[in-house]
Amino acid sequence: MTPTELRFPVRLTPRGGSDRIDGVGEDGVLRARVAAAPVDGHANQALVRLLADELGLPVSAVRVAAGIASRRKIVAASGLGAAAVLARWPGPRL
C-alpha cells in the first residue's frame, strides 16, 4: 500500500442491471452493482471503471486489492485524499 492509497470495502452485485453506486450499507460497506457478469473478471473491471468515474480518477488508479472472486471486495484507490471518499460515501474505512 502506498502512502496515498486509500482502501475501502465494497459489496458488489454483478448482473445488477446497470452500473451504479447504491450507497453505504448499515455495516459501512459501499454497495455497488454492475451489469456485467462475474465471468473472466468482467464484473471486477466494470466495478473499477465505475469507481474511477465516480471518484474522478483514471482507471489505472483504482484496483481490486482483495476479494477478486468474492462479492465483498477491498478496493484500493491511489492519488485520492481520504476526505474526498469520506465526503462522497461516509462510513468506516480500512
C-alpha positions as CSV (number, residue, x, y, z in Angstrom):
1,M,0.0,0.0,0.0
2,T,1.4,3.4,-1.0
3,P,1.1,6.4,1.3
4,T,-1.6,8.0,-1.0
5,E,-3.5,4.8,-1.4
6,L,-6.9,4.5,0.3
7,R,-8.6,1.1,0.8
8,F,-12.3,0.6,1.4
9,P,-14.7,-2.3,1.4
10,V,-17.2,-2.7,-1.4
11,R,-20.0,-5.2,-1.8
12,L,-20.5,-5.9,-5.5
13,T,-23.7,-7.2,-7.1
14,P,-22.9,-8.5,-10.6
15,R,-25.6,-8.7,-13.2
16,G,-27.3,-5.9,-11.3
17,G,-29.0,-4.4,-14.4
18,S,-26.9,-1.2,-14.5
19,D,-23.6,0.2,-13.3
20,R,-24.3,2.3,-10.2
21,I,-23.4,3.0,-6.6
22,D,-26.3,2.2,-4.2
23,G,-24.7,3.9,-1.2
24,V,-23.2,2.8,2.1
25,G,-24.9,0.0,4.0
26,E,-25.5,-0.1,7.7
27,D,-22.3,-2.1,8.1
28,G,-20.3,0.8,6.5
29,V,-19.6,-1.1,3.3
30,L,-20.1,0.7,0.0
31,R,-22.8,-1.1,-2.1
32,A,-22.3,-1.2,-5.9
33,R,-23.8,-3.0,-8.8
34,V,-22.7,-3.6,-12.3
35,A,-24.5,-5.0,-15.4
36,A,-21.5,-7.3,-16.2
37,A,-21.5,-11.0,-15.3
38,P,-18.8,-12.3,-12.9
39,V,-17.1,-14.2,-15.8
40,D,-13.4,-13.7,-16.7
41,G,-13.1,-10.7,-14.4
42,H,-15.7,-8.6,-16.3
43,A,-17.6,-7.6,-13.2
44,N,-14.4,-6.5,-11.4
45,Q,-13.4,-4.5,-14.5
46,A,-16.8,-2.8,-14.6
47,L,-16.5,-2.0,-10.8
48,V,-13.1,-0.4,-11.3
49,R,-14.4,1.7,-14.2
50,L,-17.4,2.8,-12.2
51,L,-15.4,3.8,-9.1
52,A,-12.8,5.6,-11.2
53,D,-15.5,7.6,-12.9
54,E,-17.3,8.3,-9.6
55,L,-14.1,9.5,-7.9
56,G,-12.8,11.4,-10.9
57,L,-9.7,9.2,-11.1
58,P,-8.0,7.4,-14.1
59,V,-8.9,3.7,-14.3
60,S,-5.3,2.9,-13.6
61,A,-5.6,4.5,-10.1
62,V,-8.3,2.1,-8.9
63,R,-7.8,-1.7,-8.3
64,V,-9.4,-4.6,-6.6
65,A,-6.9,-5.3,-3.8
66,A,-8.7,-8.3,-2.3
67,G,-11.7,-10.4,-2.9
68,I,-11.3,-11.0,-6.7
69,A,-13.7,-13.9,-6.7
70,S,-16.0,-12.7,-3.9
71,R,-18.9,-10.3,-3.7
72,R,-17.1,-8.5,-0.8
73,K,-14.0,-6.8,-2.0
74,I,-11.4,-4.4,-0.8
75,V,-10.8,-1.7,-3.4
76,A,-7.6,0.5,-3.4
77,A,-7.6,4.0,-4.9
78,S,-4.4,5.8,-5.4
79,G,-3.8,9.6,-5.5
80,L,-7.0,10.3,-3.7
81,G,-7.4,12.2,-0.5
82,A,-9.3,10.3,2.2
83,A,-11.5,13.4,2.7
84,A,-12.9,13.0,-0.9
85,V,-14.1,9.5,-0.3
86,L,-15.4,10.2,3.2
87,A,-17.3,13.2,1.9
88,R,-18.7,11.2,-1.0
89,W,-19.5,7.9,0.9
90,P,-19.4,8.3,4.7
91,G,-18.7,5.1,6.6
92,P,-15.9,3.1,8.1
93,R,-12.7,2.5,6.2
94,L,-9.9,0.0,6.5
